[in-house]
Every structure is written in structure tokens, then in C-alpha cells.
Amino acid sequence: MSCAVKLLDAVLFFFFLVIAIVTPLFDAQTCLPKEYYPKVLVDLKSWYGNEYGDYLVMEKPSFFVGLVSLELCVLWPLSVVNLYGLISRKSWFGTTCLIYGVSMATSMVAIIAEIIGSNRASDTLKMIYYPFMGLSLLAVLRGLLSSSCETRTVGSGKRPLLAARKKRA
């Protein structure tokens, strides 16, 4: 089990690193003014939208802007925190990973439902969004695995405080 968790951690490390870099530079352009970004990043986003037919990025429907705002305000900081927690082996990493995965999966369900239901998305565009759903589910799995894999000690060797008071009385 430990080997599987280490492999999962390696995959999630790469995922969180990509999210930590891409979200403020690329995704945030959906809800922030273009003037905040250098021309090269604005051009890169336009190229991506045109090349892959990502109508969500180009047309900016309200629900998509809301989901990107959620990503910028909640998921991006969590990805940075998860990177730190993963590198330093913090005990809370599983919890923040679970929070991240559930939130991202919720957003991806809305996006994937839109691209499938609209019949406007190419297979290539679907193949761009599907891995994010898979990676969010891996984050949920990692969050659940951390709580089931921890070694728990039954007692600390000390008597409970209540029992100590009863004995003195």
C-alpha cells in the first residue's frame, strides 16, 4: 500500500505544481482584466482557445467564470498548500487533498456536462478536460487513503485524567 501511496503522491505533486503555475497565469484571465497580463500570455490563451476549439475559454459563459473564480480563490491556494504539505509530509495533507479533490470534481462535473451536452466540443477538447476529472478523483482517493493508512496508537501510557482523580478520592 505504501508504494501505491508514493506513486499517487508523485502524480499529485506534478498535478498540484501545474495547477499552481497555470491558474494565476492562464485560467485567471477568464475573470480578471486582460490589462493585468503580458501580451504573450493573452496571445497564448487566445491561441489555445482557437486551436482546440475551447468555446468556454473564448466565450466565457457565466457559470464558467464562476468556476474559474472558485479555482482562483479556493483551489489555487489549496494547490500551493498541498505542494507544501506533500513535500514536508504534513499530517493535514490528506485533509486538504480531500477538500481539493471534492471541490475540483464538483467543478469538473459541471464543465464536462456542458461540453458533452452542448455537442460543440471536439473529442480533443474532451480529452483536455477529462484528465482533470480523473486527477481530482485521485486527490479524493489520496485524501481517503491517508486516514485509513495512518498508524494509530491505542494509548499513550498515561492514565486518563478522570481515572486519576477517582483514585485519589
C-alpha positions in Angstrom: 0.0 0.0 0.0 2.9 2.4 0.8 4.2 2.0 -2.7 0.8 2.9 -4.2 0.6 6.0 -2.0 4.0 7.1 -3.0 3.1 6.8 -6.7 -0.1 8.6 -6.1 1.8 11.4 -4.3 4.2 11.7 -7.2 1.3 12.1 -9.7 -0.5 14.6 -7.4 2.8 16.6 -6.9 3.0 17.1 -10.6 -0.7 17.9 -10.9 -0.6 20.5 -8.0 2.6 22.0 -9.4 0.9 22.5 -12.8 -2.2 24.0 -11.2 -0.1 26.3 -9.0 1.6 27.7 -12.1 -1.2 27.6 -14.7 -4.1 29.0 -12.6 -2.8 32.5 -12.0 -1.1 32.9 -15.4 -3.7 31.3 -17.7 -7.0 30.5 -16.0 -7.3 33.8 -14.1 -7.5 35.6 -17.4 -11.1 34.4 -17.6 -12.2 36.6 -14.7 -9.6 39.3 -14.4 -8.9 42.1 -16.9 -6.6 41.4 -19.8 -4.5 44.5 -18.8 -3.1 42.6 -15.9 -1.3 40.2 -18.1 1.6 40.5 -20.6 0.6 40.3 -24.2 2.4 36.9 -24.7 0.1 35.2 -22.1 -3.1 36.8 -23.5 -2.0 35.6 -27.0 -1.2 32.1 -25.7 -4.7 31.9 -24.2 -6.3 33.1 -27.5 -4.2 30.6 -29.4 -5.3 27.7 -27.1 -8.9 28.7 -27.4 -8.8 28.8 -31.2 -6.5 25.8 -31.7 -8.6 23.4 -29.6 -12.0 25.0 -30.0 -12.4 25.7 -26.3 -15.5 27.7 -26.6 -15.8 28.0 -22.8 -12.4 29.9 -22.7 -13.3 32.0 -25.6 -17.0 32.8 -24.8 -16.7 33.0 -21.0 -20.2 31.8 -20.0 -21.2 33.0 -16.5 -21.1 29.6 -14.9 -17.6 29.1 -16.3 -16.4 32.4 -15.0 -17.8 31.5 -11.6 -16.0 28.2 -11.6 -12.7 29.8 -12.6 -13.2 32.4 -9.8 -13.7 29.5 -7.4 -10.5 27.9 -8.7 -8.6 31.2 -8.3 -9.8 31.9 -4.8 -10.0 28.4 -3.3 -8.3 25.7 -5.4 -5.2 27.7 -6.3 -4.3 28.4 -2.7 -5.1 24.8 -1.8 -2.8 23.5 -4.6 0.0 25.6 -3.2 -0.7 24.4 0.4 -0.9 20.8 -0.9 2.5 21.2 -2.5 3.9 22.3 0.8 2.1 19.6 2.7 3.3 16.9 0.3 6.9 18.0 0.4 7.1 18.4 4.1 4.9 15.3 4.9 2.4 17.3 7.0 -0.3 15.4 8.8 -3.1 17.6 7.4 -2.1 16.9 3.7 -4.8 14.2 3.4 -7.5 16.5 4.6 -6.5 19.4 2.3 -6.1 16.9 -0.6 -9.6 15.6 0.0 -11.0 19.1 0.1 -9.2 20.0 -3.1 -10.4 16.8 -4.9 -14.0 17.1 -4.0 -14.2 20.8 -5.0 -12.4 20.2 -8.3 -14.5 17.1 -9.1 -17.7 19.2 -8.5 -16.5 21.9 -10.9 -15.4 19.3 -13.5 -18.8 17.6 -13.4 -20.4 21.0 -14.4 -17.8 21.6 -17.1 -17.9 18.1 -18.6 -21.8 18.1 -18.5 -21.7 21.3 -20.5 -19.2 20.1 -23.1 -21.0 16.8 -23.6 -24.5 18.3 -23.6 -23.7 21.2 -25.9 -22.5 18.9 -28.8 -20.0 21.7 -29.6 -16.9 20.2 -28.1 -14.5 18.2 -30.2 -13.0 14.9 -29.0 -9.7 16.7 -28.5 -11.3 19.3 -26.2 -13.0 16.5 -24.2 -9.6 14.8 -23.9 -8.2 18.0 -22.4 -10.9 18.2 -19.7 -11.3 14.5 -18.8 -7.9 14.1 -17.1 -8.7 16.9 -14.7 -11.7 14.9 -13.5 -9.5 11.8 -13.1 -6.9 13.8 -11.2 -9.5 15.3 -8.9 -10.7 11.8 -8.1 -7.2 10.7 -7.4 -6.9 13.6 -5.0 -10.1 12.4 -3.2 -8.7 8.9 -3.1 -5.4 10.2 -1.6 -7.3 12.1 1.0 -9.3 9.0 1.9 -6.2 6.8 1.9 -4.3 9.0 4.3 -6.8 8.5 7.1 -7.0 4.7 6.6 -3.2 4.2 6.3 -2.2 6.0 9.5 -0.9 4.0 12.4 -3.0 4.7 15.4 -1.8 4.2 18.9 -4.4 3.0 21.4 -3.0 4.6 24.5 -0.2 6.9 25.4 0.8 5.1 28.6 -0.8 7.7 30.8 -3.9 7.2 32.8 -7.0 9.3 31.9 -7.4 12.4 34.0 -10.8 11.3 35.3 -9.4 7.9 36.5 -6.5 9.6 38.2 -8.9 11.9 40.2 -11.2 9.0 41.2 -8.2 7.0 42.5 -7.1 9.9 44.8 -10.5 10.4 46.3 
